[in-house]
Amino acid sequence: MRLLAEKADVKEYWFEFRRKYRKTPEFKHYGTEKLKEDLWRDWCARKKMSREKREAELLSWMRGVKGTKEEVVDKVYADVRYWVVGDEKDDIVRDALRGR
């Protein structure tokens, strides 16, 4: 749900976010209400961590992901750890995949 990465704010409450974006196609078709709220809370908690810690967590998680490079990239892009890293996230993923 890239909507979180693009438009969400840590200072915003779940109910405000849900009210603003509930009619967007990405939000409607993501999953159950509980799943969306859990994802929101996970995103907020990770966004409050330091940037270095978020990057380290993404890299350590990526080391444990099995599969081909394309499968790993698909899993990474779908994970909330990737969404909260920052602007250089594609470079971090590319460098980590080179090291495999």
N, C-alpha and C positions, 0 to 999 in steps of 0.2 A: 504494500500500500504506500506508494510514493507520495501520496497526499500528506502523510505525516512529515516526511522529510522536507517537503516544499512549503507547506503552509502552517504547520503546527508551531505552537509556542509553549514553552515549558510552564510559563506563568498562567496559561489558560487551563480551565477545568475541562474534564471529559465532557460534561454536559454541554458546555459552550461549543466545543469543537464538533460534537455530534450534531447539534442544532444547526451550525453553519454549513456543514458539508454533507449532511445525510442524503441529499438529493443527487449528489454527484455519482456517476456510474461506477467509479472505482470504489466508492464507499459502499454503495448498495450491494455490490456483488462480491464483497470480500469474504464474508462468512457470517457466523452468528453474532448477535449483539455482545455476548460474553467474550468471544474471541477478539472482537474489535476493541473492547475495553481493556482486555489483558494486554493486547499489543500496544495500546496507548500508554498504559502504565509502565510497561517495560521500556518503551521509547523514552518516556520522561525520566525514568530513573537513570538510564544510560546517558542521556543528554546532560545530566547534571554532573557526571564524572568529568575528570580532566581529559583533555584531548589525548595526551600520551597514554593514559590508561585505556581509553576507548580503542586506540590503534593497537595497543598490545593485546587487548582482549580479542579483537578481530583476527589478528595474526595467529594467536594461539588456537582460536577456534578453527581457523582455516587449515592448520596443520593436521587436525583430526578428521577433516572431511575427506572421504574416499571418492574415487571416480576419476574420469578423464578430466582434462582441463576445462572442456566445455560444460561438463556436469557440475564441476566445482564452481565455475563462474555463475551458472544459473542458480545454484544454491546460495551463493554469496549475495547476489543481487536481490534475492527474495528474503534475506535475513535482516532483522532489525539492527544487528551490530554494524552492518554495512551502511545503513541509512544515517546513523548518528556520527559517523567518523568525521566528516567535513568535506572540504573542497578537493583535497588530494586523494580521495578514496580510490579512484580508478588507478592512480599511480601506485598506491600501496598494494592493491590486489594484483596488478600486473607484475610488480617486483616480487611479490610472494609466489606467484605462479612460475616465474622464471627460476626461482630457487628450488623448485620441486624436482 
